[in-house]
Amino acid sequence: MKNVGEAPREELATGARSDHSTRNRVARSLLDHGPSTVADLAGRLGLTQAAVRRHLDALVAEKVVEAREKRVYGARTRGRPAKIFALTDCGRDAFDHAYDEIAVDALRWIERHAGGEAVTAFARDRLGSQADTYREAVAAAPPGERTEALAKALSADGYAAVARSAPGAQQGEQLCQHHCPVAHVAERYPQLCEAETEFFSELLGTHVQRLATIAHGDGVCTTFIPRGAAAPAAPPPQTPTTTSSASASTAGRNPA
């Protein structure tokens, strides 16, 4: 006789698959939208906050997700600061199919035999091979929507990018990339981030400033783009971008 309350084996298996699928959705939402509160996740996923907390607890135990204190700007209100949850390096690796070790070895070989400038040239050439798609997307957009157009083009390539208004008194926008397929390589070779910043500057026709990068330990790669960007630059005669108007600074931190 079956014990009261004992679930059939098939139901247990189905429940386990459902939990795994929902946890993948939670992790994917953090990848696409960056560090989030329980309420944020519940709203995006159509789940109760209690269900989200249960799945987050499991992901934290698996070291896929970590809890942080939400950064507060301006006067702090009473009560305990809200917690936000973000993917760990381990969590990002689950979405990252780049062959990091091979890439680092290859760049180390280039650096040893041809110097650091050769690594920079490689980084620029790598972006140059993708330039046409991004340039067409930006050029086709109205002036006020070029950052959004670039974000959509980056998302199509797996960068989970969004454009949003800059917080506070900053007059401009922030381009936020919630995923970087080469983050571990860029940690060793920041020329990849610097070349990308230069590339954004050329595409948008304005000085841009890199505020934060995943490679430096931030939750999101964040680039500030001032309001009123000029028309996108015409394609250069050669693919590598050499504009010097961009700032590759990563001194700022992720405002999320």
N, C-alpha and C positions, 0 to 999 in steps of 0.2 A: 504494500500500500504506500502511496506517495505521501511524504510528510506534508502537513499543512504549510503553505507559504513557499514550498520548494518550486522554483521555476524550471520549466523544461529546458534541457540543454540547448535546444535551438533558440529559445528566447534569450538565454544568456549570451549566446554567440552574437545574436542580432543586436543586443544592447551594447556589447563591447564594440562592434563595428560602428554603431551609431555614435558612441562616445568618441571614438577615434576620429571619425569624420568631422564631428563638431569641434574637436580640439584643433584639427587642421584648419578649420574655418577661422577659429579665434587667432591662431598663429598667423594665418594669411592676412587677416585684418590688421594685425600689428605691423606686418611687413608693408602693406599698402598705405597705411595711414600714420604709421609712426607710434610713439608712446601714447597710450590711451588710458583713460579711467575705465572702471567697471561700467559706469553709466554710458560712456561713449560706445563701448563694445556691445552692450545690450541693445542700444538703439540701432546700431548698424546691422547687427545680426538677427534682430527680432527674437532675442532670448530674454528671459528674466535675469535680473542682476544676480539672483541666487545661483542660477545655472552657470552664468559666466564665472562667478567666483569659484564654483566647484571645478570647472575646467581649468581655470588659471592656477588653482592650487596644484592640480596634477601636472601642469606644464612647468610650474616652478620647481616641483619635486624632481622633474626630469631634466632640470637645468636648461630648458628651452626658453623660458621666460624669467625675467627678474622684476621685482617690485622696486620702485623708486619713489622718493618724495616729490610731488609736483612742484615745479618752480613757480613762485608767485612774484608778479611784477606789481610795483606800487605798494600801497599800504596792505599789510597782512590782516585778514579778518580773524575773528575769534574762532576757536576750535582747532582741531588737529588738521594739518594740511592733507589734502586728498592724495591718495596713492595713485601713481600711474604705473602701467606695466609695459615693458619693452622686451623685444627679443634679445637674447644673449648672442654671443658669437656662435655658440653651438646651434642656437635656433636659426640664425641666418644661414649657417652651413647647410641646413636641410634644404634650403632653396637655392643654394649656390652650387652650380655644376662646373665652375671653372677649375682648371687643373692648376691650382695655385703653386704647388711645389715646382712643377715643370716650368711655369712662367717665371718664377723667381730665379730658378737656375739659369734660364735662358738670358734674362736681363743681367744677371751677375756675370755671365760669360761675356756679353756685349760690353758691359762696363769695364771688365778687366782687360779686354783686348782692344777696345776702341774709345774708352773713356766715358765720363758722365754725359757729355754732350751727345754722344750716340744714343744713349737711353732717352734723352729728351727728344731727339729727332724721331726715334721710334714711336714715342708716345704721341707726337704730333701727327705722324704718318698714319698711325692706327686710327685716329679720329678722322683724318682726312679721307680715309676709305669709306666712312659713313656720312661724309659731309653733305652729299647731294640730297639725301632724304630729309635731313634736318633743315637744310637751307630752303628747300621747296616748301616745307610745312610752315616755316616762319615767314617767308616772303608772301605766301598766300593769305596770311592772316591780317586783319586790320591792325593799325598801330597799337591800339590798346589791348590787343589780345595775343601779341606775339609770344609773351612768356608762357601763356596757357598753351599755345600751339606747340612750343618747344617741349613743355611738360608732357603733352600727349604723345609726341614723337618719341620721347625718352621712355615713356611707359610701354610703348609698343615694343621696345627693345629690352624690357625687363627691369627698368630702373624704378618702377612704382613712383613716378614723379607727380607732384601737384604744384600749382602756382597759387599763392595767396598774398593778400595785402600784408605789408610789413607792419609789425606791431609798434605801438608807441608813436613817437614823432617822426619816425623815418618815412620819407616821401618816396615810396616805391613798392616793389613786390619782392617776395622771396620765392625762389625756385627750390623746392624741397624734394630730394631724392631719397626715398625710404629704403632703397636697396641698391647695393653696388656689387656687381658680380666679381669685381677685381679688388675688393676692399683689402684682403690680406696681402695682395701683391703691392697695392698702393701704400700700405703701411711701411713697406721696405723701400719702395721707390715712389716718393711723393711727386716725381715728375709726371706721373699719370694724372694726378689731381690738378697740377699746375697747367698741363696742356689742355685739360678739359675746361678749366676756368678761362683760359685764353680763347678757346673755341667758342664758348658761350658769348664772350665779349664781341668776337668777330661776327657771330650770327646775329646778335641783337643790335649791333652798331653802337654800343655804349660801354663805358667803364662798368665792370661788375666786381663785386667783392665776395670772396668765399669766406663765410662766417664759421662754418663747421664742416667736418668730414667724418664719415663712418670710420675711415682708416685711422683717424686720430682718436677714436674712442667715443665720438658723439653718436647720438641715436639716429641722426639724419644728416645727409649732406645738404647744407643750406647755402644758397648763393643769393646775395642781395643785388637787386637790379633797380636802379633809380627810375623814377617815373619820367616819362617823356623820352624814351629811347629813340634814337635816330633810326632811319630806314636801315634794314639789314645790309651788310656790306656785300658788294658784288663778289662772285667767286674769284679767288686769287689765281694767278697764272699757274701756280703749283699747289698741290694739295695741302702741304703742311701750313698751319697758321702760325704767324710769327708776330701778331699784334702785341704790343707791349702795354696796352691800356688796361688790361685786366690786373686785378690784385689777387695773388695766389695765397694771401694770408689765411691762416687757419687759427689765428689767435682767438677769434670769437668762439663762443660755445653755442650749442644747439638751443634755440629759444623755446623748443617744444616742452 
